[in-house]
Amino acid sequence: MPSDLTAVQLVLSADPELMGIVSLSLTVSLAAVACAALIGIPLGALIALTRFPGREACIVVLNALMGLPPVVVGLAVYLLLSRSGPLGSWGLLFTPQAMVIAQAILVTPIIAALARQTIEDLWVEYREELAAMNVGPLGRIATLIWDGRFSLTTALLAGFGRAAAEVGAVIIVGGNIDGFTRTMTTAIALETSKGDLPLAIGLGIVLIAIVIVVNALAWGARRAGERFSG
C-alpha cells in the first residue's frame, strides 16, 4: 500500500503512537505559550506605557529577539540544565519541562513585541480618556489589555504556531526520547531519516491541520476585534 494511504489510515484510526506524539506536542506547546503569555503580555504593556532611557533600544532588541535562532536557545537551555550547569540539580534536562522552557524563551519575545505594539496603539487612542478618568498605571494596563484582547489572542496564536513548529531547540533539550519527549517535528525528522514515511507523513498531515486551525482562529480573532471596535 502506498505510504500516503497508510499515513491517512494512521490518522483516521487514531494510531496510539501517533496520538501520543501529537498529545505531547500540544501539551508542551500550550504550556510554553501560557508561560510566555504570563511574561510577555505584562512586559509588552510595561514597555508600551512607560517612558525610560533606552526605551527605543529596548524595543529594537525585543523585536530582534522575535527571530531568535532555535538551536542557540536550545544550546543555552542545555548548558543551564546540564549536570555541570547552574540549574543541573533540578534534573530537568531531557524532560518535557525542559522543552517547555526552551519553547517559552522562543515565544516570549513574539508575544511581548506584538503586545507592546497593540497596547501602544490603544494607548494613543485612549490616553486622554483614561487620563481624564484619573485611571492609575495598573488600571490602564488592565483596561488596555482587555480592550485589545482580540489582537492579543492573535499574538498568542502566533506564538503557539512558532512553538508547535519548533524542532531545533526541543531536540537538543528533550533528546527526542520515544514515548517521553518525542514531538511531532522531531518525530518527523527521525522517521524520515529511518525511512518510516507513513508515520512521518501522518504527523505532517496533523501538523498542517493544526497550522490551518491556528490561522483560522487568528483570522476569526481579528474579525471579532474589528466587529467589536466597529
C-alpha positions in Angstrom: 0.0 0.0 0.0 1.4 3.5 -0.9 2.8 5.3 2.1 0.5 8.3 1.8 -2.6 6.0 2.1 -1.0 4.2 5.1 -0.4 7.7 6.6 -4.1 8.6 6.2 -5.1 5.4 7.8 -2.9 6.1 10.8 -4.5 9.5 11.2 -8.1 8.3 10.7 -7.6 5.3 13.0 -6.1 7.4 15.7 -3.0 5.3 15.9 -1.8 5.2 19.6 1.8 6.1 18.7 0.8 9.0 16.5 -1.7 10.3 19.0 0.8 10.1 21.9 3.2 12.2 19.9 0.6 14.7 19.0 -0.7 14.9 22.6 2.8 15.6 24.0 3.5 18.2 21.3 0.2 20.1 22.1 0.8 19.8 25.8 4.3 21.2 25.6 3.4 24.0 23.2 0.3 25.1 25.1 2.3 25.1 28.4 5.1 27.2 26.7 2.6 29.7 25.3 0.9 30.0 28.7 4.2 30.7 30.4 5.2 33.1 27.7 1.9 35.0 27.9 2.3 35.5 31.7 5.7 37.2 31.0 5.2 38.7 27.5 1.9 40.5 27.8 2.8 42.4 31.1 6.3 43.1 29.7 4.8 44.4 26.4 2.3 46.6 28.3 5.0 48.0 30.6 7.2 49.0 27.6 4.2 50.4 25.8 3.1 52.6 28.7 6.4 53.6 30.3 9.0 56.2 29.1 12.5 55.5 30.3 16.1 56.0 29.0 16.9 53.4 26.4 13.3 52.6 25.6 13.8 52.7 21.8 16.8 50.4 22.1 14.8 48.1 24.3 12.1 47.9 21.6 14.7 47.2 18.9 16.2 44.4 20.9 12.7 43.0 21.7 11.8 43.0 18.0 15.2 41.4 17.1 14.6 38.6 19.7 11.5 37.5 17.7 14.0 35.9 15.3 16.0 34.0 18.0 17.7 31.0 16.4 16.1 27.9 18.0 19.3 25.9 18.1 21.0 28.8 20.0 18.2 28.8 22.6 18.3 25.0 22.8 22.1 25.2 23.5 21.7 27.9 26.1 19.0 25.9 27.9 21.0 22.7 27.6 24.0 24.4 29.3 21.8 25.8 32.1 20.2 22.4 32.8 23.1 20.1 32.2 24.7 18.4 35.2 27.5 20.9 35.2 25.2 23.9 34.7 23.8 26.2 37.3 20.4 24.5 37.2 21.6 21.0 36.8 20.4 19.9 40.2 16.8 20.4 39.0 17.2 17.3 36.8 15.1 18.8 34.0 17.3 18.0 31.0 15.7 15.6 28.5 12.3 16.1 30.0 9.1 17.8 28.7 9.7 20.6 31.2 13.0 21.4 29.5 11.2 21.6 26.2 8.6 23.9 27.7 11.3 26.2 29.0 13.0 26.3 25.5 9.8 27.0 23.7 8.7 29.6 26.2 12.0 31.5 25.7 11.4 31.5 21.9 7.8 32.5 22.1 8.0 35.2 24.8 9.6 37.9 22.6 7.0 37.3 19.9 4.1 37.8 22.4 5.8 40.7 24.1 6.6 42.6 20.9 3.1 42.1 19.5 1.5 43.0 22.8 3.6 46.2 23.0 2.5 47.3 19.6 -1.1 46.6 20.3 -1.2 48.3 23.7 0.8 51.3 22.5 -1.7 51.8 19.6 -4.6 51.6 22.1 -2.8 54.0 24.5 -2.6 56.6 21.8 -6.3 56.2 21.2 -7.5 56.2 24.8 -4.8 58.3 26.5 -6.9 61.4 27.1 -9.9 59.5 28.2 -8.0 57.4 30.7 -6.2 60.5 32.0 -9.5 62.4 32.4 -10.9 59.4 34.4 -7.7 59.5 36.6 -7.1 55.8 36.0 -3.8 54.6 37.6 -1.0 52.7 35.9 -2.3 49.2 36.8 -5.8 50.2 35.8 -4.5 51.5 32.5 -2.7 48.2 31.8 -5.7 46.1 32.7 -8.1 48.3 30.6 -5.9 48.3 27.5 -5.2 44.6 27.8 -8.9 43.9 28.0 -9.7 46.2 25.1 -7.0 44.6 23.0 -7.9 41.1 23.9 -8.7 40.0 20.3 -5.4 41.3 19.0 -3.6 39.8 21.9 -5.3 36.5 21.2 -3.8 36.7 17.7 -0.4 37.2 19.3 -0.8 34.1 21.4 -1.8 32.1 18.4 1.2 33.3 16.5 3.3 32.2 19.5 1.7 28.8 19.5 2.3 28.4 15.8 6.0 29.1 16.4 6.2 26.7 19.3 4.3 23.9 17.6 6.6 24.0 14.5 9.8 24.2 16.6 12.4 21.4 16.2 15.9 22.6 16.8 15.6 23.6 20.5 13.4 20.8 21.6 15.5 18.1 20.1 18.6 19.5 21.9 17.0 19.8 25.4 14.4 17.0 25.0 16.6 14.3 23.4 13.8 13.0 21.2 13.1 10.1 23.6 10.5 7.7 22.3 7.3 7.9 24.4 8.6 10.7 26.6 10.0 13.7 24.7 9.2 12.9 21.1 7.2 15.7 19.5 5.7 15.9 16.0 8.5 17.9 14.4 11.3 15.8 16.0 9.5 12.5 15.1 9.0 13.6 11.5 12.8 14.3 11.2 13.6 11.0 12.8 11.1 8.8 11.0 12.1 10.3 7.6 15.7 9.5 8.3 14.7 6.0 9.2 12.6 5.6 6.1 9.3 5.2 8.1 7.4 7.5 5.8 3.8 6.6 6.8 4.3 7.8 10.3 6.2 10.9 9.2 3.5 11.8 6.6 0.8 11.1 9.1 2.4 13.5 11.6 2.9 16.0 8.8 -0.8 15.9 8.0 -1.7 16.5 11.6 0.8 19.4 11.9 -0.5 21.1 8.8 -4.1 20.7 10.1 -3.0 22.3 13.4 -1.4 25.2 11.5 -4.6 25.7 9.4 -6.7 25.7 12.6 -4.4 28.2 14.3 -4.5 30.5 11.3 -8.3 30.2 11.1 -8.6 31.1 14.8 -6.3 34.1 14.3 -8.4 35.3 11.4 -11.5 34.8 13.5 -10.0 36.8 16.4 -9.1 39.6 14.1 -12.6 39.7 12.6 -14.1 39.6 16.1 -11.9 42.5 17.1 -12.9 44.5 14.0 -16.6 43.9 14.7 -16.2 44.8 18.4 -14.4 48.0 17.7 -16.8 48.9 14.9 
